[in-house]
């Protein structure tokens, strides 16, 4: 990069490429969350689809930050892995005595991660 002091050094180029790799990782994640297949030729429909895909990617990122920070296999997992392990939950929703119970299969390998995630998210203070 001509005119920028130190731009010829390998450390500068490495830092420049690492920061760009983070951007490319987020773009790849957003494409996996639905941005890759815009459904229509209509501008308004595609705007809504893009908003929904970006909202899903943001919710996924906040879930990892707030509730899955100590699960090493889920913190940096790809969206397909998160869908398989956490979002597609093998459970039954049961009504009993005016309460709803979510019965998670005890033999499911990620039951502890889901329970911990649910507990952390439900104990977050309400935003006022």
BELCORUR-V154209 format. One record per run of one state. SS is the DSSP state (alpha for helix, beta for strand, coil for the rest). FROM is the first residue (numbers start at 0). TO is the last residue. If there is no record, write none. Layout:
((SS;FROM;TO) (SS;FROM;TO))
This chain:
((coil;0;8) (alpha;9;34) (coil;35;41) (alpha;42;66) (coil;67;70) (alpha;71;74) (coil;75;77) (alpha;78;86) (coil;87;89) (beta;90;95) (coil;96;97) (beta;98;103) (coil;104;109) (alpha;110;121) (coil;122;127))
